[in-house]
Amino acid sequence: MSATFELTIRPRKGWQAVDFKELYVYDELLAFLIWRDVKIRYRQTLLGGLWAVLQPFIALMIFSFIFNRLAHL
């Protein structure tokens, strides 16, 4: 004969203080989540800055090729 259990999870009501014991227990998870957010934010910044430099450079190369080689100007 097996016993069945039912677990009901309900949110806490009102403002709750920070449970520092829980933070200590799950410190690796907290560090991983913080690192993930920082990494994503600065990766987007790097790509945005790189694109801001590459886009005009690529346009310069295309126009230089068109005007020098094809139009002979």
PDB file of N, CA, C and O in Angstrom:
ATOM      1  N   MET A   1       0.840  -1.165   0.000  1.00  0.00           N
ATOM      2  CA  MET A   1       0.000   0.000   0.000  1.00  0.00           C
ATOM      3  C   MET A   1       0.898   1.245   0.000  1.00  0.00           C
ATOM      4  O   MET A   1       1.754   1.390   0.873  1.00  0.00           O
ATOM      5  N   SER A   2       0.709   2.130  -0.961  1.00  0.00           N
ATOM      6  CA  SER A   2       1.541   3.330  -1.029  1.00  0.00           C
ATOM      7  C   SER A   2       0.728   4.550  -0.598  1.00  0.00           C
ATOM      8  O   SER A   2      -0.465   4.671  -0.875  1.00  0.00           O
ATOM      9  N   ALA A   3       1.408   5.414   0.068  1.00  0.00           N
ATOM     10  CA  ALA A   3       0.749   6.638   0.538  1.00  0.00           C
ATOM     11  C   ALA A   3       0.984   7.741  -0.479  1.00  0.00           C
ATOM     12  O   ALA A   3       2.079   7.840  -1.033  1.00  0.00           O
ATOM     13  N   THR A   4       0.005   8.553  -0.732  1.00  0.00           N
ATOM     14  CA  THR A   4       0.145   9.689  -1.644  1.00  0.00           C
ATOM     15  C   THR A   4       0.100  10.973  -0.838  1.00  0.00           C
ATOM     16  O   THR A   4      -0.639  11.104   0.138  1.00  0.00           O
ATOM     17  N   PHE A   5       0.914  11.909  -1.281  1.00  0.00           N
ATOM     18  CA  PHE A   5       0.980  13.191  -0.601  1.00  0.00           C
ATOM     19  C   PHE A   5       0.633  14.291  -1.590  1.00  0.00           C
ATOM     20  O   PHE A   5       0.922  14.186  -2.782  1.00  0.00           O
ATOM     21  N   GLU A   6       0.029  15.315  -1.096  1.00  0.00           N
ATOM     22  CA  GLU A   6      -0.287  16.475  -1.924  1.00  0.00           C
ATOM     23  C   GLU A   6       0.396  17.683  -1.311  1.00  0.00           C
ATOM     24  O   GLU A   6       0.218  17.977  -0.129  1.00  0.00           O
ATOM     25  N   LEU A   7       1.179  18.381  -2.123  1.00  0.00           N
ATOM     26  CA  LEU A   7       1.910  19.547  -1.664  1.00  0.00           C
ATOM     27  C   LEU A   7       1.341  20.783  -2.337  1.00  0.00           C
ATOM     28  O   LEU A   7       1.286  20.860  -3.564  1.00  0.00           O
ATOM     29  N   THR A   8       0.927  21.730  -1.551  1.00  0.00           N
ATOM     30  CA  THR A   8       0.395  22.982  -2.080  1.00  0.00           C
ATOM     31  C   THR A   8       1.386  24.094  -1.754  1.00  0.00           C
ATOM     32  O   THR A   8       1.747  24.303  -0.596  1.00  0.00           O
ATOM     33  N   ILE A   9       1.819  24.802  -2.797  1.00  0.00           N
ATOM     34  CA  ILE A   9       2.768  25.895  -2.621  1.00  0.00           C
ATOM     35  C   ILE A   9       2.013  27.204  -2.800  1.00  0.00           C
ATOM     36  O   ILE A   9       1.376  27.429  -3.828  1.00  0.00           O
ATOM     37  N   ARG A  10       2.091  28.055  -1.799  1.00  0.00           N
ATOM     38  CA  ARG A  10       1.410  29.343  -1.858  1.00  0.00           C
ATOM     39  C   ARG A  10       2.431  30.457  -1.640  1.00  0.00           C
ATOM     40  O   ARG A  10       3.378  30.288  -0.872  1.00  0.00           O
ATOM     41  N   PRO A  11       2.243  31.603  -2.314  1.00  0.00           N
ATOM     42  CA  PRO A  11       3.176  32.714  -2.104  1.00  0.00           C
ATOM     43  C   PRO A  11       2.986  33.336  -0.728  1.00  0.00           C
ATOM     44  O   PRO A  11       1.907  33.272  -0.139  1.00  0.00           O
ATOM     45  N   ARG A  12       4.048  33.931  -0.237  1.00  0.00           N
ATOM     46  CA  ARG A  12       3.963  34.649   1.032  1.00  0.00           C
ATOM     47  C   ARG A  12       3.177  35.925   0.833  1.00  0.00           C
ATOM     48  O   ARG A  12       3.156  36.479  -0.266  1.00  0.00           O
ATOM     49  N   LYS A  13       2.545  36.386   1.864  1.00  0.00           N
ATOM     50  CA  LYS A  13       1.750  37.614   1.774  1.00  0.00           C
ATOM     51  C   LYS A  13       2.530  38.767   2.391  1.00  0.00           C
ATOM     52  O   LYS A  13       3.193  38.608   3.415  1.00  0.00           O
ATOM     53  N   GLY A  14       2.439  39.931   1.751  1.00  0.00           N
ATOM     54  CA  GLY A  14       3.080  41.127   2.288  1.00  0.00           C
ATOM     55  C   GLY A  14       4.576  41.153   2.032  1.00  0.00           C
ATOM     56  O   GLY A  14       5.114  40.328   1.295  1.00  0.00           O
ATOM     57  N   TRP A  15       5.231  42.114   2.654  1.00  0.00           N
ATOM     58  CA  TRP A  15       6.674  42.265   2.510  1.00  0.00           C
ATOM     59  C   TRP A  15       7.375  41.254   3.385  1.00  0.00           C
ATOM     60  O   TRP A  15       6.975  41.020   4.526  1.00  0.00           O
ATOM     61  N   GLN A  16       8.422  40.654   2.849  1.00  0.00           N
ATOM     62  CA  GLN A  16       9.195  39.674   3.592  1.00  0.00           C
ATOM     63  C   GLN A  16      10.642  40.144   3.686  1.00  0.00           C
ATOM     64  O   GLN A  16      11.190  40.704   2.737  1.00  0.00           O
ATOM     65  N   ALA A  17      11.236  39.912   4.817  1.00  0.00           N
ATOM     66  CA  ALA A  17      12.644  40.255   4.999  1.00  0.00           C
ATOM     67  C   ALA A  17      13.505  39.269   4.202  1.00  0.00           C
ATOM     68  O   ALA A  17      13.062  38.165   3.883  1.00  0.00           O
ATOM     69  N   VAL A  18      14.725  39.672   3.887  1.00  0.00           N
ATOM     70  CA  VAL A  18      15.649  38.806   3.160  1.00  0.00           C
ATOM     71  C   VAL A  18      16.087  37.676   4.080  1.00  0.00           C
ATOM     72  O   VAL A  18      16.506  37.910   5.214  1.00  0.00           O
ATOM     73  N   ASP A  19      15.986  36.468   3.586  1.00  0.00           N
ATOM     74  CA  ASP A  19      16.408  35.304   4.348  1.00  0.00           C
ATOM     75  C   ASP A  19      17.876  35.024   4.020  1.00  0.00           C
ATOM     76  O   ASP A  19      18.179  34.376   3.018  1.00  0.00           O
ATOM     77  N   PHE A  20      18.781  35.513   4.865  1.00  0.00           N
ATOM     78  CA  PHE A  20      20.208  35.393   4.604  1.00  0.00           C
ATOM     79  C   PHE A  20      20.692  33.945   4.674  1.00  0.00           C
ATOM     80  O   PHE A  20      21.676  33.590   4.024  1.00  0.00           O
ATOM     81  N   LYS A  21      20.020  33.118   5.446  1.00  0.00           N
ATOM     82  CA  LYS A  21      20.388  31.704   5.495  1.00  0.00           C
ATOM     83  C   LYS A  21      20.136  31.061   4.124  1.00  0.00           C
ATOM     84  O   LYS A  21      20.952  30.277   3.639  1.00  0.00           O
ATOM     85  N   GLU A  22      19.012  31.399   3.513  1.00  0.00           N
ATOM     86  CA  GLU A  22      18.704  30.882   2.180  1.00  0.00           C
ATOM     87  C   GLU A  22      19.712  31.393   1.157  1.00  0.00           C
ATOM     88  O   GLU A  22      20.139  30.638   0.283  1.00  0.00           O
ATOM     89  N   LEU A  23      20.097  32.663   1.254  1.00  0.00           N
ATOM     90  CA  LEU A  23      21.108  33.202   0.343  1.00  0.00           C
ATOM     91  C   LEU A  23      22.434  32.475   0.493  1.00  0.00           C
ATOM     92  O   LEU A  23      23.125  32.223  -0.494  1.00  0.00           O
ATOM     93  N   TYR A  24      22.785  32.142   1.720  1.00  0.00           N
ATOM     94  CA  TYR A  24      24.036  31.426   1.959  1.00  0.00           C
ATOM     95  C   TYR A  24      23.974  30.012   1.383  1.00  0.00           C
ATOM     96  O   TYR A  24      24.948  29.528   0.806  1.00  0.00           O
ATOM     97  N   VAL A  25      22.835  29.361   1.541  1.00  0.00           N
ATOM     98  CA  VAL A  25      22.690  27.993   1.041  1.00  0.00           C
ATOM     99  C   VAL A  25      22.746  27.965  -0.483  1.00  0.00           C
ATOM    100  O   VAL A  25      23.351  27.067  -1.068  1.00  0.00           O
ATOM    101  N   TYR A  26      22.117  28.948  -1.125  1.00  0.00           N
ATOM    102  CA  TYR A  26      22.057  28.978  -2.587  1.00  0.00           C
ATOM    103  C   TYR A  26      23.011  30.016  -3.173  1.00  0.00           C
ATOM    104  O   TYR A  26      22.688  30.657  -4.173  1.00  0.00           O
ATOM    105  N   ASP A  27      24.168  30.184  -2.566  1.00  0.00           N
ATOM    106  CA  ASP A  27      25.101  31.211  -3.025  1.00  0.00           C
ATOM    107  C   ASP A  27      25.635  30.934  -4.425  1.00  0.00           C
ATOM    108  O   ASP A  27      25.891  31.876  -5.175  1.00  0.00           O
ATOM    109  N   GLU A  28      25.811  29.663  -4.800  1.00  0.00           N
ATOM    110  CA  GLU A  28      26.293  29.347  -6.152  1.00  0.00           C
ATOM    111  C   GLU A  28      25.257  29.722  -7.206  1.00  0.00           C
ATOM    112  O   GLU A  28      25.603  30.234  -8.271  1.00  0.00           O
ATOM    113  N   LEU A  29      23.995  29.466  -6.907  1.00  0.00           N
ATOM    114  CA  LEU A  29      22.928  29.849  -7.829  1.00  0.00           C
ATOM    115  C   LEU A  29      22.861  31.360  -7.974  1.00  0.00           C
ATOM    116  O   LEU A  29      22.728  31.869  -9.087  1.00  0.00           O
ATOM    117  N   LEU A  30      22.951  32.079  -6.872  1.00  0.00           N
ATOM    118  CA  LEU A  30      22.928  33.540  -6.908  1.00  0.00           C
ATOM    119  C   LEU A  30      24.111  34.080  -7.714  1.00  0.00           C
ATOM    120  O   LEU A  30      23.940  34.994  -8.521  1.00  0.00           O
ATOM    121  N   ALA A  31      25.299  33.532  -7.507  1.00  0.00           N
ATOM    122  CA  ALA A  31      26.485  33.974  -8.248  1.00  0.00           C
ATOM    123  C   ALA A  31      26.321  33.683  -9.739  1.00  0.00           C
ATOM    124  O   ALA A  31      26.696  34.506 -10.574  1.00  0.00           O
ATOM    125  N   PHE A  32      25.769  32.527 -10.076  1.00  0.00           N
ATOM    126  CA  PHE A  32      25.555  32.182 -11.482  1.00  0.00           C
ATOM    127  C   PHE A  32      24.580  33.149 -12.140  1.00  0.00           C
ATOM    128  O   PHE A  32      24.823  33.603 -13.258  1.00  0.00           O
ATOM    129  N   LEU A  33      23.482  33.470 -11.464  1.00  0.00           N
ATOM    130  CA  LEU A  33      22.490  34.383 -12.033  1.00  0.00           C
ATOM    131  C   LEU A  33      23.057  35.783 -12.215  1.00  0.00           C
ATOM    132  O   LEU A  33      22.783  36.436 -13.222  1.00  0.00           O
ATOM    133  N   ILE A  34      23.841  36.249 -11.254  1.00  0.00           N
ATOM    134  CA  ILE A  34      24.468  37.571 -11.371  1.00  0.00           C
ATOM    135  C   ILE A  34      25.466  37.579 -12.523  1.00  0.00           C
ATOM    136  O   ILE A  34      25.480  38.517 -13.321  1.00  0.00           O
ATOM    137  N   TRP A  35      26.310  36.536 -12.622  1.00  0.00           N
ATOM    138  CA  TRP A  35      27.310  36.457 -13.696  1.00  0.00           C
ATOM    139  C   TRP A  35      26.641  36.412 -15.056  1.00  0.00           C
ATOM    140  O   TRP A  35      27.120  37.037 -16.002  1.00  0.00           O
ATOM    141  N   ARG A  36      25.529  35.674 -15.172  1.00  0.00           N
ATOM    142  CA  ARG A  36      24.811  35.570 -16.440  1.00  0.00           C
ATOM    143  C   ARG A  36      24.283  36.941 -16.876  1.00  0.00           C
ATOM    144  O   ARG A  36      24.405  37.306 -18.046  1.00  0.00           O
ATOM    145  N   ASP A  37      23.701  37.696 -15.949  1.00  0.00           N
ATOM    146  CA  ASP A  37      23.174  39.009 -16.287  1.00  0.00           C
ATOM    147  C   ASP A  37      24.282  39.976 -16.696  1.00  0.00           C
ATOM    148  O   ASP A  37      24.128  40.721 -17.665  1.00  0.00           O
ATOM    149  N   VAL A  38      25.379  39.971 -15.976  1.00  0.00           N
ATOM    150  CA  VAL A  38      26.502  40.860 -16.300  1.00  0.00           C
ATOM    151  C   VAL A  38      27.095  40.497 -17.655  1.00  0.00           C
ATOM    152  O   VAL A  38      27.399  41.379 -18.458  1.00  0.00           O
ATOM    153  N   LYS A  39      27.258  39.210 -17.911  1.00  0.00           N
ATOM    154  CA  LYS A  39      27.840  38.750 -19.166  1.00  0.00           C
ATOM    155  C   LYS A  39      26.962  39.145 -20.355  1.00  0.00           C
ATOM    156  O   LYS A  39      27.472  39.606 -21.376  1.00  0.00           O
ATOM    157  N   ILE A  40      25.673  38.971 -20.231  1.00  0.00           N
ATOM    158  CA  ILE A  40      24.750  39.320 -21.328  1.00  0.00           C
ATOM    159  C   ILE A  40      24.754  40.818 -21.570  1.00  0.00           C
ATOM    160  O   ILE A  40      24.782  41.260 -22.718  1.00  0.00           O
ATOM    161  N   ARG A  41      24.726  41.604 -20.503  1.00  0.00           N
ATOM    162  CA  ARG A  41      24.693  43.057 -20.659  1.00  0.00           C
ATOM    163  C   ARG A  41      25.943  43.581 -21.363  1.00  0.00           C
ATOM    164  O   ARG A  41      25.833  44.416 -22.261  1.00  0.00           O
ATOM    165  N   TYR A  42      27.109  43.116 -20.978  1.00  0.00           N
ATOM    166  CA  TYR A  42      28.334  43.631 -21.580  1.00  0.00           C
ATOM    167  C   TYR A  42      28.629  43.018 -22.932  1.00  0.00           C
ATOM    168  O   TYR A  42      29.335  43.626 -23.737  1.00  0.00           O
ATOM    169  N   ARG A  43      28.106  41.824 -23.210  1.00  0.00           N
ATOM    170  CA  ARG A  43      28.256  41.260 -24.549  1.00  0.00           C
ATOM    171  C   ARG A  43      27.487  42.121 -25.544  1.00  0.00           C
ATOM    172  O   ARG A  43      27.983  42.406 -26.634  1.00  0.00           O
ATOM    173  N   GLN A  44      26.280  42.537 -25.173  1.00  0.00           N
ATOM    174  CA  GLN A  44      25.503  43.399 -26.060  1.00  0.00           C
ATOM    175  C   GLN A  44      26.195  44.745 -26.246  1.00  0.00           C
ATOM    176  O   GLN A  44      26.152  45.311 -27.338  1.00  0.00           O
ATOM    177  N   THR A  45      26.818  45.254 -25.222  1.00  0.00           N
ATOM    178  CA  THR A  45      27.539  46.515 -25.329  1.00  0.00           C
ATOM    179  C   THR A  45      28.722  46.380 -26.273  1.00  0.00           C
ATOM    180  O   THR A  45      28.976  47.267 -27.088  1.00  0.00           O
ATOM    181  N   LEU A  46      29.446  45.272 -26.165  1.00  0.00           N
ATOM    182  CA  LEU A  46      30.595  45.040 -27.037  1.00  0.00           C
ATOM    183  C   LEU A  46      30.152  44.933 -28.488  1.00  0.00           C
ATOM    184  O   LEU A  46      30.767  45.538 -29.366  1.00  0.00           O
ATOM    185  N   LEU A  47      29.102  44.179 -28.749  1.00  0.00           N
ATOM    186  CA  LEU A  47      28.621  44.033 -30.118  1.00  0.00           C
ATOM    187  C   LEU A  47      28.108  45.354 -30.667  1.00  0.00           C
ATOM    188  O   LEU A  47      28.312  45.660 -31.842  1.00  0.00           O
ATOM    189  N   GLY A  48      27.445  46.136 -29.829  1.00  0.00           N
ATOM    190  CA  GLY A  48      26.948  47.438 -30.276  1.00  0.00           C
ATOM    191  C   GLY A  48      28.088  48.381 -30.622  1.00  0.00           C
ATOM    192  O   GLY A  48      28.034  49.073 -31.639  1.00  0.00           O
ATOM    193  N   GLY A  49      29.114  48.413 -29.790  1.00  0.00           N
ATOM    194  CA  GLY A  49      30.276  49.258 -30.063  1.00  0.00           C
ATOM    195  C   GLY A  49      31.044  48.794 -31.275  1.00  0.00           C
ATOM    196  O   GLY A  49      31.502  49.609 -32.076  1.00  0.00           O
ATOM    197  N   LEU A  50      31.187  47.497 -31.414  1.00  0.00           N
ATOM    198  CA  LEU A  50      31.880  46.951 -32.579  1.00  0.00           C
ATOM    199  C   LEU A  50      31.113  47.262 -33.859  1.00  0.00           C
ATOM    200  O   LEU A  50      31.714  47.605 -34.877  1.00  0.00           O
ATOM    201  N   TRP A  51      29.789  47.143 -33.812  1.00  0.00           N
ATOM    202  CA  TRP A  51      28.968  47.436 -34.986  1.00  0.00           C
ATOM    203  C   TRP A  51      29.053  48.917 -35.343  1.00  0.00           C
ATOM    204  O   TRP A  51      29.057  49.261 -36.525  1.00  0.00           O
ATOM    205  N   ALA A  52      29.121  49.797 -34.350  1.00  0.00           N
ATOM    206  CA  ALA A  52      29.222  51.242 -34.602  1.00  0.00           C
ATOM    207  C   ALA A  52      30.519  51.586 -35.322  1.00  0.00           C
ATOM    208  O   ALA A  52      30.571  52.580 -36.047  1.00  0.00           O
ATOM    209  N   VAL A  53      31.558  50.796 -35.142  1.00  0.00           N
ATOM    210  CA  VAL A  53      32.825  51.028 -35.828  1.00  0.00           C
ATOM    211  C   VAL A  53      32.856  50.318 -37.182  1.00  0.00           C
ATOM    212  O   VAL A  53      33.327  50.883 -38.169  1.00  0.00           O
ATOM    213  N   LEU A  54      32.364  49.107 -37.230  1.00  0.00           N
ATOM    214  CA  LEU A  54      32.430  48.324 -38.464  1.00  0.00           C
ATOM    215  C   LEU A  54      31.505  48.842 -39.562  1.00  0.00           C
ATOM    216  O   LEU A  54      31.879  48.821 -40.735  1.00  0.00           O
ATOM    217  N   GLN A  55      30.330  49.298 -39.216  1.00  0.00           N
ATOM    218  CA  GLN A  55      29.370  49.730 -40.240  1.00  0.00           C
ATOM    219  C   GLN A  55      29.914  50.870 -41.100  1.00  0.00           C
ATOM    220  O   GLN A  55      29.853  50.764 -42.325  1.00  0.00           O
ATOM    221  N   PRO A  56      30.443  51.958 -40.526  1.00  0.00           N
ATOM    222  CA  PRO A  56      31.008  52.999 -41.389  1.00  0.00           C
ATOM    223  C   PRO A  56      32.238  52.527 -42.162  1.00  0.00           C
ATOM    224  O   PRO A  56      32.454  52.948 -43.298  1.00  0.00           O
ATOM    225  N   PHE A  57      33.045  51.655 -41.553  1.00  0.00           N
ATOM    226  CA  PHE A  57      34.232  51.150 -42.239  1.00  0.00           C
ATOM    227  C   PHE A  57      33.848  50.315 -43.462  1.00  0.00           C
ATOM    228  O   PHE A  57      34.460  50.449 -44.522  1.00  0.00           O
ATOM    229  N   ILE A  58      32.852  49.468 -43.319  1.00  0.00           N
ATOM    230  CA  ILE A  58      32.396  48.659 -44.452  1.00  0.00           C
ATOM    231  C   ILE A  58      31.809  49.549 -45.538  1.00  0.00           C
ATOM    232  O   ILE A  58      32.046  49.313 -46.722  1.00  0.00           O
ATOM    233  N   ALA A  59      31.044  50.573 -45.150  1.00  0.00           N
ATOM    234  CA  ALA A  59      30.493  51.506 -46.136  1.00  0.00           C
ATOM    235  C   ALA A  59      31.621  52.238 -46.860  1.00  0.00           C
ATOM    236  O   ALA A  59      31.541  52.448 -48.071  1.00  0.00           O
ATOM    237  N   LEU A  60      32.658  52.626 -46.143  1.00  0.00           N
ATOM    238  CA  LEU A  60      33.810  53.286 -46.744  1.00  0.00           C
ATOM    239  C   LEU A  60      34.483  52.379 -47.775  1.00  0.00           C
ATOM    240  O   LEU A  60      34.849  52.831 -48.860  1.00  0.00           O
ATOM    241  N   MET A  61      34.646  51.103 -47.433  1.00  0.00           N
ATOM    242  CA  MET A  61      35.283  50.171 -48.359  1.00  0.00           C
ATOM    243  C   MET A  61      34.430  49.963 -49.611  1.00  0.00           C
ATOM    244  O   MET A  61      34.966  49.894 -50.717  1.00  0.00           O
ATOM    245  N   ILE A  62      33.132  49.863 -49.451  1.00  0.00           N
ATOM    246  CA  ILE A  62      32.246  49.662 -50.605  1.00  0.00           C
ATOM    247  C   ILE A  62      32.263  50.883 -51.512  1.00  0.00           C
ATOM    248  O   ILE A  62      32.403  50.748 -52.728  1.00  0.00           O
ATOM    249  N   PHE A  63      32.124  52.074 -50.937  1.00  0.00           N
ATOM    250  CA  PHE A  63      32.127  53.286 -51.751  1.00  0.00           C
ATOM    251  C   PHE A  63      33.487  53.516 -52.408  1.00  0.00           C
ATOM    252  O   PHE A  63      33.551  53.977 -53.548  1.00  0.00           O
ATOM    253  N   SER A  64      34.570  53.200 -51.705  1.00  0.00           N
ATOM    254  CA  SER A  64      35.899  53.340 -52.305  1.00  0.00           C
ATOM    255  C   SER A  64      36.045  52.417 -53.507  1.00  0.00           C
ATOM    256  O   SER A  64      36.579  52.821 -54.540  1.00  0.00           O
ATOM    257  N   PHE A  65      35.580  51.199 -53.380  1.00  0.00           N
ATOM    258  CA  PHE A  65      35.649  50.266 -54.499  1.00  0.00           C
ATOM    259  C   PHE A  65      34.802  50.761 -55.673  1.00  0.00           C
ATOM    260  O   PHE A  65      35.246  50.746 -56.822  1.00  0.00           O
ATOM    261  N   ILE A  66      33.577  51.201 -55.369  1.00  0.00           N
ATOM    262  CA  ILE A  66      32.674  51.655 -56.455  1.00  0.00           C
ATOM    263  C   ILE A  66      33.263  52.859 -57.170  1.00  0.00           C
ATOM    264  O   ILE A  66      33.312  52.876 -58.400  1.00  0.00           O
ATOM    265  N   PHE A  67      33.715  53.870 -56.427  1.00  0.00           N
ATOM    266  CA  PHE A  67      34.168  55.109 -57.058  1.00  0.00           C
ATOM    267  C   PHE A  67      35.553  54.965 -57.669  1.00  0.00           C
ATOM    268  O   PHE A  67      35.832  55.617 -58.675  1.00  0.00           O
ATOM    269  N   ASN A  68      36.425  54.149 -57.114  1.00  0.00           N
ATOM    270  CA  ASN A  68      37.769  53.981 -57.663  1.00  0.00           C
ATOM    271  C   ASN A  68      37.809  53.021 -58.841  1.00  0.00           C
ATOM    272  O   ASN A  68      38.386  53.337 -59.881  1.00  0.00           O
ATOM    273  N   ARG A  69      37.216  51.885 -58.689  1.00  0.00           N
ATOM    274  CA  ARG A  69      37.321  50.829 -59.709  1.00  0.00           C
ATOM    275  C   ARG A  69      36.282  50.975 -60.833  1.00  0.00           C
ATOM    276  O   ARG A  69      36.614  50.853 -62.012  1.00  0.00           O
ATOM    277  N   LEU A  70      35.054  51.232 -60.464  1.00  0.00           N
ATOM    278  CA  LEU A  70      33.999  51.212 -61.467  1.00  0.00           C
ATOM    279  C   LEU A  70      33.753  52.567 -62.108  1.00  0.00           C
ATOM    280  O   LEU A  70      33.507  52.631 -63.313  1.00  0.00           O
ATOM    281  N   ALA A  71      33.811  53.660 -61.339  1.00  0.00           N
ATOM    282  CA  ALA A  71      33.511  54.977 -61.880  1.00  0.00           C
ATOM    283  C   ALA A  71      34.790  55.709 -62.320  1.00  0.00           C
ATOM    284  O   ALA A  71      34.707  56.712 -63.029  1.00  0.00           O
ATOM    285  N   HIS A  72      35.952  55.228 -61.914  1.00  0.00           N
ATOM    286  CA  HIS A  72      37.240  55.847 -62.231  1.00  0.00           C
ATOM    287  C   HIS A  72      37.300  57.316 -61.797  1.00  0.00           C
ATOM    288  O   HIS A  72      37.750  58.176 -62.554  1.00  0.00           O
ATOM    289  N   LEU A  73      36.848  57.588 -60.587  1.00  0.00           N
ATOM    290  CA  LEU A  73      36.906  58.957 -60.049  1.00  0.00           C
ATOM    291  C   LEU A  73      38.024  59.073 -59.054  1.00  0.00           C
ATOM    292  O   LEU A  73      38.239  60.145 -58.489  1.00  0.00           O
TER     293      LEU A  73
END
